[in-house]
Amino acid sequence: MTHPSIPDASIATGERSDDRLSRLRLDLYSSEQLYRQLYRALRAAILSGDFSEGEAIPSENQLRDQFGIARTTVRNAMALLVSEGLVQQVRGRGTIVSHRPISHNIWNFGSFTELARRQGQRPVTRVLEHRVENGELLLVRARGLANDETINWLNVDTSQLDLALYPGIDRNDFAAQSLYEVLRRDYDRHPLRSELLLTVVPPSDRLREVFAPALDVPGYLCASGDVLDADDRLVERTSIVYSPAVQMKFATRWGRDTAPA
């Protein structure tokens, strides 16, 4: 492969040119592995409804030949899609979309500091961990709201930030500064959307200490995944564990002609 990046590539399906993935970009300068870039691009196309349920996505050979990437790169990306239940591999038909386009919104997901300020509340951040490891800044913060002399801790969030993208970001004091404000001001990176997986994580000594005196619970809601900018470039990897006191609202919209029977 001779080009440092592969912008605006079209993928052929069958005998016709298919422009549904024409905005796919594989960036060789990114620290993110190529298979994850390909996985995210294919995943976004499926979730947006570009490929409908029961339709075949471009084959392994088509993706490999189009982008000049290794067969194992394509297979690793496909394996992630299969593990999420977005596609299934059917002998004689290829890789078939098995996902109905359902749109989920988690209200109030975004910058904790900015949201609190818009609501006239005073955000408080306590840095639990701040260290550089394997070329990344690992930042763990407890986030809460101050009320008179007490603080109601609402979540513990973990951010993984590539120092190649954000040189010197580890020198900031994130107990006093908003991470997203720093990203926009100093690095011209504008978080726009997130792709999150909701799970339940077991209690740990750290979570119990932060959320005390919350009721003893068997687990905590956790949203983890990638935060992306307008060009679908990775901004950060994040994991947010919520206090049992937090209430979250979900808005769900079924895609056209895909309402449940």
N, C-alpha and C positions, 0 to 999 in steps of 0.2 A: 504494500500500500504506500503510495508516494505522497499523498496529501495529508497535511496535519489535521484536517477536519473534513467531514463529509456533510455539507449542508444541502438542504432542499433536494434530497434524493428521492426519485420515484421508484416504486417497486412494481414489477410486472406480475400480474396474476393471470394465469391462462395465457391468452394470446393478446390481451389488451393492456395498455398502460393504466395503472391504478394510482390516482393522485391522492388517495386518502391518507397516505403516509408521506406525502411530499415534503412535509415540514420536519421530518425526522432528522435529527442531527446527532452524529457520533463525534465526540470531541476527544481527539487523541491527547490533548494537553491536559484534560481533566484528570484529577486523581481518582475519579470514579471509574470503576472497571467497565469495559465496553459491554459486557453482558448485562450489567445493571442498567446502563444507558439504553440498550436495546429493549430490555424488559420494561422499563418505565415508558418508553415511547409506544410500544405495543399495548401496554396496559391502558395508557391514556386513550388510545384509539378505540379500544374495546369499551371502556367505561363511558366514553362520549357517544357511543352508538355508531361510530364509523363502520364497525363490523358488527352485524346483528347476530342474534342467537341462531345457531345452526349453520352459519357461514364459515367457510375455510379462510384462515388468514394465510399470508404468503408462506410458502414452504421453506424448509430449512435450506435447500439448495438455492432458492431465489434470494433469500436474505443474505446468504453467504456470498453469492456471486455479485449481488448488487453493491454490497459495501466492502467487499474484499476482506472479510473477517473470517476467523477460523471457525470450523464446524463446531468445536467445543463451545465457542462463544455463543453461537445461536442456540445450541442445546441447553446451555446453562440458563439462558434467558427464558426459553420455553419451559424448562423445569419449574421456574418460579411461577410462571403463569398457570401451569397445571396444579402446583401446590396450593394456589389460591382459589382453585375451582373456576377460573375464568375461561379456561379452554380444556378440551380433552382430545387426546390423540386417538384417532379412529383408523384402523387398518383399511387401506384402499381409498380413504377420503382425505387424510391429512390431519391437520390440527384445526379443530372445530370450536367455535365460540360456544360456550355453555352458560353464558352470563346474560341475564336480562338487564337492560339499561335502567337502573333505579338510581335516582339522585338522592343523596343524603346530605343534609346540612347540619353541622353541630353549631348551634348559635353561640356566639361570643367566643369562638376560637380565634386566637390571634395574639397580638401583643398584650400581655397582661398589664403592663405599666400604662400603655396608652388607653386601654379600655377602662381601667380604674379611674384615670384622670378625667376621661369624658363623662364618667358617672359621678364626678365630684367627690371621689374617695381618695384616700391616701395610700398608695401602694408601698409595701415594704418588702425588701429582698434580703435574704440571709444566704450568703454563699457558703455552701457545704463542702464543695470541692472545686478546685481550680488548678489544673495541672496539664502539662504538655506531655503527650504520649504518642509515639509513632506518627509524628508530624501533624497531630491534631490537638486542638484545645478541648479538653473535657471539662465542661462547666456544669456543675450541679447546684441548683438554687432552690431554696424554699421561698414561696411567694405567698404573701398575705396582705390583709388590709388592716390598717391601724384604726382603732376605735378608742378614743380617749387614751387610757394608759395600757390597753390590752391590744394584742395582735391576734387576729383570726387567720391562722395559716390554712390556705386553700389548696395548694398543690406543691409538688416537688417536681421540677423539670430538669431534664438532662439535655444538654446541647453538645453535639460533636461538630467542630468547625475545622475545616482544612486550612492549615497555616499557609499553604501555598497560595490559596485564594485570598487569605486575610492576614498578610504578614504584620506582626506586631499587635494583633488583636488581644493576645494574652496579657498585654501590659495594661489593659483597661481594668478599672474597678467596677465590676458589675453588681456590687451592692449598691452603688450610687447611680449607675447609668443603665439605660435600657439597651439590651443587646440589639434590638431591631433598629433603634435610633443610630447606634454606632455603625451598623451595617450599611444603612442608607447614607449617613453623613460621610463616613470615611472610606467606604468601599463601593459606593454606588450600586449596592445590591438591594433590591426591593422585594422582600417576601410578598408573594401574591396568593399562593394557595398551598394546601397541604394534602398529602395522601397518607391516611392514617389507618392503623389497625387497632381496634378496640379489644382489649383483653382484660382479664382480672389477674393481678399479681398478688402473691401472698404477703402478709405483713413481714416487715423486717424491723430490726432494732431502730434503724434510722427513721423509718416511716412512723413507727409508734412514738418516737421521741418528738418528731415534728408535729404530728397531729394530736398529741395528747392535749386535753383529756377526752378526745373523741371516744365514743363507745367502741368496745372491742369488736372487731369485725373479722370475718374469715378472709377477706381480701379487699383490694382497692382497685377501682377502675383505672385503667392505664390506656392512654392514646399514644401510639408510637409510629414513627414513619419518617417521611421526607417532607421538608418545606422547600418549595420551588418558587422561582421568579416567573415573570411574564414569558420568558423564552424557554421555560421548562428546565432551566439550569438548577442544579442542586444548590440550595442556600445553606441548609444544615440538616443533620439528622437529629431527631428529637424524640424524647420520651417524657410524657407528662403523667404523673400519678396524682389522682385527685383525692382530696379529703372526703370522708363520708358526708360532710356537711354541704358539699357542693351539689347543686341541682343542675342538670343539663337538659336542654331542650333539643329534640331532634325533629327536623322537618323532612319528610320523605315524599318524593314525587316519582310515580311510576312513569317510565318512558312510554311514548305513544304506542298504542296497540299491544302493550305488554302487561296490562293489569292482571293481577292474579285471578285464576278461575275460581 
